[in-house]
Amino acid sequence: MLRIWGWGSLLPFNGNAPISESDKRLVESLYDKYHRLMLYVANQMLGDYAMAEDAVSESLIKMIRHREKLRDVSSCQTKAYIIKIVKTTSLTLLTQKALRSLEPDDLLEDSPEGGINVLNDLVVQEGCHTIMKAVQSLHSTLKDVAYLSLVHELKHDEIAHALDISVSASKKRLSRAMRAIKKILGGDNGVRNS
């Protein structure tokens, strides 16, 4: 069983009220009921058990912050909301991991002596970093599809399965995300080619 002590002062409700005993029991019962499911969903998305545990921990903190939406522990809506929190948190962790892996200094340490190749690699890495920042700024419905497509190179049917949407919705969202990324990066100057 999860024991929540000391969180009351760390996680205020509506900005000033500490977490109550009934809220602590609610979160404990949610943890007891859904911990394995949360870990499974996170591990399926992340492919790394340690990262999945981090995603579950962060998801629990988000659940505490939004506990007013989680009053009925056994309802289908609660289960769906918890899965959505875990999926969103997992995608955020994947994005953060991808951004951390795109540090230009790491390229210099591992690259061969070819100066031109290092410069080309740095330009490519900087471009990837800029694109990832653009993806991060998108609305979550577009960001999730773009991230799974661009970073993990998933096909539309795989994206649809991961996000529990239709293949058609995946295609539309990716198209919208690409237009938004192009606009963010300054590629859409209002002039259309006929």
C-alpha positions as CSV (number, residue, x, y, z in Angstrom):
1,M,0.0,0.0,0.0
2,L,1.2,3.5,-0.8
3,R,1.7,5.7,2.2
4,I,1.3,9.4,1.6
5,W,2.9,11.4,4.4
6,G,4.4,14.8,4.1
7,W,2.7,15.5,0.7
8,G,0.0,17.7,2.3
9,S,2.4,20.6,2.6
10,L,3.9,20.1,-0.8
11,L,0.8,19.7,-2.9
12,P,-1.8,22.3,-2.1
13,F,-5.3,22.0,-3.4
14,N,-6.6,25.2,-5.2
15,G,-3.5,27.0,-4.2
16,N,-3.8,27.0,-0.4
17,A,-5.6,24.1,1.3
18,P,-3.4,21.1,2.2
19,I,-4.4,17.6,1.1
20,S,-7.0,16.1,3.5
21,E,-7.1,12.7,5.1
22,S,-9.9,11.6,2.7
23,D,-7.9,12.8,-0.3
24,K,-4.9,10.8,1.0
25,R,-7.1,7.7,1.3
26,L,-8.5,8.3,-2.2
27,V,-5.1,8.5,-3.8
28,E,-4.0,5.4,-1.8
29,S,-7.0,3.5,-3.1
30,L,-6.3,4.7,-6.7
31,Y,-2.7,3.6,-6.4
32,D,-3.7,0.2,-5.0
33,K,-6.3,-0.4,-7.7
34,Y,-4.4,1.0,-10.8
35,H,-0.7,0.9,-10.0
36,R,-0.1,-2.3,-12.2
37,L,-2.1,-0.9,-15.1
38,M,-0.3,2.4,-14.9
39,L,3.1,0.7,-14.9
40,Y,2.0,-1.5,-17.8
41,V,0.8,1.4,-19.9
42,A,3.9,3.5,-19.2
43,N,6.3,0.6,-19.9
44,Q,4.5,-0.2,-23.2
45,M,5.1,3.4,-24.3
46,L,8.6,3.9,-22.9
47,G,10.1,0.5,-23.2
48,D,12.1,1.1,-20.0
49,Y,10.9,-0.1,-16.6
50,A,12.8,2.6,-14.7
51,M,11.3,5.4,-16.9
52,A,7.9,3.7,-16.5
53,E,8.2,3.9,-12.7
54,D,9.1,7.6,-13.1
55,A,6.0,8.1,-15.3
56,V,3.8,6.4,-12.7
57,S,5.2,8.6,-9.9
58,E,4.7,11.8,-11.9
59,S,1.2,10.6,-12.9
60,L,0.3,10.1,-9.2
61,I,1.4,13.7,-8.4
62,K,-0.8,14.9,-11.3
63,M,-3.7,12.8,-10.0
64,I,-3.3,14.4,-6.6
65,R,-3.4,17.9,-8.1
66,H,-6.5,17.0,-10.1
67,R,-8.1,14.7,-7.5
68,E,-11.5,16.4,-7.8
69,K,-11.9,14.5,-11.1
70,L,-11.2,11.1,-9.4
71,R,-13.9,10.7,-6.8
72,D,-15.3,7.3,-8.0
73,V,-12.3,4.9,-7.9
74,S,-14.0,2.1,-9.8
75,S,-15.7,4.1,-12.6
76,C,-14.7,3.7,-16.2
77,Q,-14.2,7.5,-16.5
78,T,-11.6,7.4,-13.7
79,K,-9.8,4.5,-15.3
80,A,-9.7,6.3,-18.7
81,Y,-8.6,9.6,-17.0
82,I,-5.7,7.8,-15.2
83,I,-4.6,6.1,-18.5
84,K,-4.7,9.4,-20.2
85,I,-2.5,11.0,-17.5
86,V,0.0,8.1,-17.7
87,K,0.1,8.3,-21.5
88,T,0.6,12.1,-21.5
89,T,3.3,11.8,-18.8
90,S,5.1,9.1,-20.7
91,L,5.1,11.1,-23.9
92,T,6.5,14.1,-21.9
93,L,9.3,11.9,-20.5
94,L,10.1,10.6,-24.0
95,T,10.2,14.1,-25.4
96,Q,12.5,15.3,-22.5
97,K,14.7,12.3,-23.1
98,A,14.9,13.1,-26.9
99,L,15.7,16.7,-26.2
100,R,18.5,15.8,-23.8
101,S,20.0,13.4,-26.3
102,L,20.3,16.2,-28.9
103,E,23.1,18.1,-27.1
104,P,25.7,19.3,-29.7
105,D,28.6,18.9,-27.2
106,D,28.0,15.1,-27.1
107,L,28.6,14.9,-30.9
108,L,32.0,16.5,-30.6
109,E,33.2,13.9,-28.1
110,D,32.3,10.9,-30.2
111,S,32.9,12.2,-33.7
112,P,35.8,11.3,-35.9
113,E,38.5,13.8,-36.9
114,G,36.6,15.1,-39.9
115,G,35.9,18.7,-39.2
116,I,33.3,19.1,-42.0
117,N,31.4,16.0,-40.8
118,V,31.3,17.4,-37.3
119,L,30.0,20.7,-38.5
120,N,27.3,19.0,-40.7
121,D,26.3,16.8,-37.7
122,L,26.0,19.8,-35.5
123,V,23.8,21.6,-38.1
124,V,21.6,18.5,-38.3
125,Q,21.4,18.2,-34.5
126,E,20.5,21.9,-34.1
127,G,17.8,21.5,-36.7
128,C,16.4,18.5,-34.8
129,H,16.5,20.4,-31.6
130,T,14.6,23.3,-33.2
131,I,12.0,21.0,-34.6
132,M,11.5,19.3,-31.2
133,K,11.0,22.7,-29.6
134,A,8.3,23.4,-32.2
135,V,6.7,20.1,-31.5
136,Q,6.7,20.8,-27.7
137,S,4.8,24.0,-28.3
138,L,1.9,22.3,-30.1
139,H,-1.4,21.6,-28.5
140,S,-1.3,18.1,-26.8
141,T,-3.5,16.4,-29.4
142,L,-1.2,17.4,-32.2
143,K,2.0,17.1,-30.1
144,D,1.4,13.5,-29.3
145,V,0.9,12.4,-32.9
146,A,3.8,14.5,-34.2
147,Y,6.1,13.1,-31.5
148,L,5.2,9.5,-32.2
149,S,5.6,10.0,-35.9
150,L,8.7,12.1,-36.0
151,V,10.7,10.7,-33.1
152,H,9.6,7.1,-32.9
153,E,8.7,6.8,-36.6
154,L,5.5,5.1,-35.9
155,K,3.0,4.5,-38.7
156,H,-0.6,5.8,-38.5
157,D,-2.1,2.5,-37.3
158,E,0.5,2.3,-34.5
159,I,-0.1,5.9,-33.5
160,A,-3.9,5.3,-33.5
161,H,-3.4,2.2,-31.3
162,A,-1.1,4.0,-28.9
163,L,-3.4,7.1,-28.5
164,D,-6.7,5.2,-28.8
165,I,-7.8,7.2,-31.8
166,S,-8.8,6.2,-35.4
167,V,-6.2,6.0,-38.2
168,S,-8.1,8.8,-39.9
169,A,-7.7,11.0,-36.8
170,S,-4.0,10.2,-36.7
171,K,-3.6,11.3,-40.3
172,K,-5.5,14.5,-39.8
173,R,-3.7,15.4,-36.6
174,L,-0.3,14.8,-38.1
175,S,-1.2,16.9,-41.1
176,R,-2.3,19.7,-38.8
177,A,0.8,19.3,-36.7
178,M,3.1,19.6,-39.7
179,R,1.3,22.8,-40.9
180,A,1.7,24.2,-37.4
181,I,5.3,23.3,-37.1
182,K,6.0,24.8,-40.5
183,K,4.3,28.0,-39.3
184,I,6.2,28.0,-36.0
185,L,9.5,27.6,-37.9
186,G,8.7,30.5,-40.2
187,G,8.2,28.3,-43.3
188,D,4.7,29.6,-44.0
189,N,5.0,33.2,-45.0
190,G,1.5,33.5,-46.3
191,V,2.5,33.0,-50.0
192,R,1.0,29.9,-51.5
193,N,2.3,28.1,-54.5
194,S,-0.3,27.5,-57.1
